[in-house]
Amino acid sequence: MKREHIVSVDTTLCIGCKLCVSDCPTSAIRMLDDKAVATMQGCILCGHCQAICPQNAVSLSGFAEAPETITPDMHLDAAALLGQLKARRSVRQFTQREIAPELIEQIIEAGRYTPTGTNSQNVSYAVLREHISDYEAPAIHIFQRLKRVIDLVYSGTRNIQIDDHFLFKNAKAVIVIKSGDLVNGALAASSMELMAQSLGLGVFYSGFFTMTVRMSGKLKRRLGVRRGEKVVTTLVLGYPAVQYQRTAQRETPHVLFD
């Protein structure tokens, strides 16, 4: 958490329904004289108490915006969501159409609202737009030195030519996801990819760029990787120059039902 936050209950609004008490994952709220009281002991500031209160009696201080009321149109159609997951492709051919800044903001919002373990909210981002080549060029230099070793374990790179745009494919934006927790960062990236796809953008994960950054102190510093953080993954974004006509086939999953 970047700021200090305090959970408070307006006892004039509280009706003693105990919904916040029963839904608190750390038992940081208790009842006193038939009113909810926030003790803050063990509180992870997840906001469940605020979200569930029917009277809007619970508040959390220190945030830049107020919570939104959940409405029916916020719920996704299950068939449409599954269809989008099936239709996604790793896009590596982009047009030269610019991406509006507000779309980048929406993609970041998708990452910001993705859950994190213990509500740590420890995911940060570096957005590359105007100076993409300043990051791609040194990363390619590192990758070229590693390619002989990579080719021994990964056949996918053996027959490809490494040009100046190998890592980002002339894309118009790149978002580097950083976190001290690999799972939190990966979950945020997945949500961001879905958001980007819903906005009509193509996305691919540049694993090779992520790998080279982890080996370069200079790139880490330029990307603002802080102590305790790692570059988890890299999303490369642009408007697709190709249109896929059908989904890709997948192996039958191995599932244990007990």
Salt bridges, closest charged atoms under 4 A:
ASP23 OD2 - HIS48 ND1 2.87
GLU65 OE2 - ARG112 NH1 3.39
GLU98 OE2 - LYS172 NZ 3.19
GLU109 OE2 - ARG112 NE 2.59
ASP134 OD2 - HIS131 ND1 3.71
GLU136 OE1 - HIS165 ND1 3.91
ASP151 OD2 - LYS147 NZ 2.85
GLU193 OE2 - ARG88 NE 2.50
GLU229 OE2 - ARG226 NH2 2.88
